[in-house]
Amino acid sequence: MSTDPKSSPADFSDPEFPARVRARDPGALQDVARAYLRQVFRAARGAGLPSQQAEDVVQATFTTFIETAPRFEGRSHVRTWLFGILYRKIAETRRAGDRDRRMDAIDEVVESRFNAAGSWSRPPEPTESLLHGRQVLEQIKGCLESAPSPQRMAFVLREVEGLETAEICEILAVTHTNLGVMLYRVRNRLRECLEAQGVRSTS
């Protein structure tokens, strides 16, 4: 899973890049792997997969990326395409292991937390302060283990990888409102779990 750190970064905004990907140009494929291999692996680990299983999923993700490269039209960023594949591979892995949990019903949450215009009626409290401090990192990791896969992946993409809302929605194939609900639920799950362990927010 190593990459060449001496190579210059690829220009994914180049109009010719999607065509190179579709043609499975070795240089273009290497550029994608060099740019995102570590990030994809980190996201797989953040989604709760053990190290070896995460490596297997990452390998399957890049294999599928190469196999489906002729369908890449460049309408979305190549990272979005790649993370979309990763998300599906994680879901497949969890289904195969019969470990995935059913996602919480979303309608009930929407009704209780959003108004008719789709805005928060009861906004979630900020959780940023819980994300700081190495002393709680292991506790956070443990608390996230109990979260459903879509919520955990949404949290990792947003809070760990720093992706924008629109890109996460495209990766997870959800609406902005649904993503807001997912993040709300996982953040509150995290808060309740940490508070049960004696970790308190300073916000």
C-alpha positions as CSV (number, residue, x, y, z in Angstrom):
1,M,0.0,0.0,0.0
2,S,3.0,2.3,-0.5
3,T,3.1,5.3,-2.9
4,D,5.9,7.3,-4.3
5,P,6.1,10.5,-2.2
6,K,8.6,12.1,-4.7
7,S,6.1,12.3,-7.5
8,S,4.4,15.6,-8.1
9,P,0.7,15.9,-7.3
10,A,-1.7,15.2,-10.1
11,D,-3.9,17.9,-11.6
12,F,-7.4,16.3,-11.3
13,S,-8.9,19.5,-12.7
14,D,-7.3,18.8,-16.1
15,P,-10.1,18.4,-18.6
16,E,-8.3,15.5,-20.1
17,F,-8.0,13.6,-16.9
18,P,-11.4,11.8,-17.0
19,A,-10.6,10.6,-20.5
20,R,-7.3,9.2,-19.2
21,V,-9.1,7.4,-16.4
22,R,-11.7,6.0,-18.9
23,A,-8.8,4.7,-21.0
24,R,-7.2,3.2,-17.8
25,D,-4.1,5.1,-18.5
26,P,-1.5,3.7,-16.0
27,G,-0.2,7.2,-15.1
28,A,-3.7,8.5,-14.3
29,L,-4.6,5.4,-12.2
30,Q,-1.3,5.7,-10.3
31,D,-2.1,9.4,-9.7
32,V,-5.4,8.5,-8.1
33,A,-3.8,5.7,-5.9
34,R,-1.0,8.0,-4.9
35,A,-3.4,10.8,-3.9
36,Y,-6.0,8.8,-2.1
37,L,-4.8,5.4,-1.0
38,R,-3.9,6.5,2.5
39,Q,-7.1,8.5,2.8
40,V,-9.3,5.6,1.7
41,F,-7.5,3.3,4.1
42,R,-7.9,5.8,6.9
43,A,-11.6,6.1,6.2
44,A,-12.1,2.3,6.1
45,R,-10.4,2.1,9.5
46,G,-12.5,5.0,10.8
47,A,-15.6,3.2,9.6
48,G,-14.7,0.5,12.2
49,L,-13.0,-2.2,10.1
50,P,-10.0,-4.1,11.6
51,S,-6.7,-3.3,9.9
52,Q,-6.5,-6.5,7.8
53,Q,-10.2,-6.2,6.7
54,A,-9.7,-2.5,5.9
55,E,-6.7,-3.4,3.7
56,D,-8.9,-6.0,1.9
57,V,-11.7,-3.5,1.4
58,V,-9.3,-0.9,0.1
59,Q,-7.8,-3.4,-2.4
60,A,-11.4,-4.3,-3.5
61,T,-12.2,-0.6,-3.8
62,F,-9.3,0.2,-6.1
63,T,-9.9,-3.0,-8.1
64,T,-13.5,-1.9,-8.7
65,F,-12.3,1.6,-9.5
66,I,-10.1,0.2,-12.3
67,E,-12.8,-2.2,-13.5
68,T,-15.3,0.6,-13.7
69,A,-12.9,3.3,-14.9
70,P,-14.4,3.3,-18.5
71,R,-17.7,4.6,-17.0
72,F,-16.0,7.6,-15.2
73,E,-17.3,10.7,-17.0
74,G,-15.9,13.3,-14.7
75,R,-19.2,14.8,-13.7
76,S,-18.0,14.3,-10.1
77,H,-14.5,14.5,-8.6
78,V,-12.6,11.3,-8.9
79,R,-12.3,11.3,-5.1
80,T,-16.1,11.2,-4.8
81,W,-16.3,8.3,-7.3
82,L,-13.6,6.5,-5.3
83,F,-15.3,7.0,-1.9
84,G,-18.6,6.0,-3.3
85,I,-17.0,2.6,-4.2
86,L,-15.5,2.4,-0.8
87,Y,-18.8,3.0,0.9
88,R,-20.4,0.2,-1.1
89,K,-17.6,-2.2,-0.4
90,I,-17.8,-1.5,3.4
91,A,-21.6,-2.1,3.2
92,E,-21.0,-5.4,1.3
93,T,-18.4,-6.5,3.8
94,R,-20.7,-5.9,6.8
95,R,-23.6,-7.6,5.1
96,A,-21.4,-10.6,4.3
97,G,-20.3,-10.8,8.0
98,D,-23.9,-10.3,9.2
99,R,-22.7,-7.5,11.5
100,D,-24.4,-4.5,10.0
101,R,-27.2,-3.0,12.1
102,R,-30.4,-1.6,10.7
103,M,-30.3,2.1,10.3
104,D,-32.6,4.1,12.6
105,A,-35.9,5.1,11.1
106,I,-35.4,8.6,9.6
107,D,-39.0,9.9,9.4
108,E,-39.5,10.0,13.1
109,V,-36.3,12.0,13.6
110,V,-37.2,14.4,10.8
111,E,-40.6,15.0,12.4
112,S,-39.1,15.7,15.8
113,R,-36.0,17.7,14.9
114,F,-36.9,19.6,11.6
115,N,-39.6,22.0,10.8
116,A,-41.7,22.1,7.6
117,A,-39.0,24.2,5.8
118,G,-36.3,21.5,6.5
119,S,-34.5,23.6,9.1
120,W,-33.5,22.5,12.6
121,S,-36.4,23.0,15.1
122,R,-34.1,21.8,17.9
123,P,-30.5,22.1,16.6
124,P,-27.9,19.7,18.0
125,E,-25.5,21.1,20.5
126,P,-21.9,21.6,19.2
127,T,-19.7,18.6,19.7
128,E,-16.4,20.0,18.4
129,S,-14.9,20.2,21.9
130,L,-15.3,16.5,22.2
131,L,-13.1,15.9,19.2
132,H,-10.0,17.4,20.8
133,G,-7.6,15.8,23.2
134,R,-5.7,12.6,22.7
135,Q,-7.0,11.3,26.0
136,V,-10.4,10.6,24.6
137,L,-9.5,9.3,21.1
138,E,-9.8,5.7,22.1
139,Q,-13.1,6.4,23.9
140,I,-14.4,8.0,20.8
141,K,-13.4,5.1,18.7
142,G,-15.1,2.7,21.0
143,C,-18.3,4.7,21.1
144,L,-18.4,4.9,17.3
145,E,-18.3,1.1,17.1
146,S,-22.0,0.9,18.1
147,A,-23.1,3.4,15.4
148,P,-24.8,2.0,12.2
149,S,-22.4,2.0,9.3
150,P,-24.0,4.9,7.3
151,Q,-23.8,7.2,10.3
152,R,-20.3,6.2,11.2
153,M,-19.2,6.7,7.6
154,A,-20.9,10.1,7.5
155,F,-19.1,11.1,10.7
156,V,-15.7,9.9,9.4
157,L,-16.0,11.7,6.0
158,R,-17.2,15.0,7.7
159,E,-15.3,15.2,11.0
160,V,-12.1,13.2,10.1
161,E,-11.6,13.7,6.4
162,G,-13.2,17.1,6.3
163,L,-15.2,16.6,3.1
164,E,-17.9,19.1,2.2
165,T,-21.6,18.3,2.7
166,A,-22.4,18.1,-1.1
167,E,-19.6,15.6,-1.7
168,I,-20.6,13.4,1.3
169,C,-24.2,13.4,0.1
170,E,-23.1,12.2,-3.3
171,I,-20.8,9.5,-1.8
172,L,-23.6,8.1,0.5
173,A,-26.4,8.8,-2.0
174,V,-28.5,10.8,0.6
175,T,-30.1,14.2,0.6
176,H,-28.7,17.1,2.6
177,T,-31.5,16.7,5.1
178,N,-30.9,13.0,5.6
179,L,-27.2,13.6,6.1
180,G,-28.0,16.2,8.7
181,V,-30.1,13.6,10.5
182,M,-27.3,11.0,10.3
183,L,-24.7,13.4,11.7
184,Y,-27.1,14.6,14.4
185,R,-27.8,11.0,15.5
186,V,-24.2,9.9,15.5
187,R,-22.9,13.0,17.3
188,N,-25.5,12.6,20.0
189,R,-24.8,8.9,20.2
190,L,-21.1,9.8,20.7
191,R,-21.9,12.5,23.2
192,E,-24.1,10.2,25.3
193,C,-21.5,7.4,25.2
194,L,-18.7,9.7,26.2
195,E,-20.7,11.3,29.0
196,A,-21.5,7.8,30.3
197,Q,-17.7,7.3,30.6
198,G,-17.3,10.5,32.5
199,V,-16.1,12.7,29.5
200,R,-18.0,16.0,29.5
201,S,-18.2,18.7,26.8
202,T,-17.0,22.1,27.8
203,S,-19.3,23.8,25.3
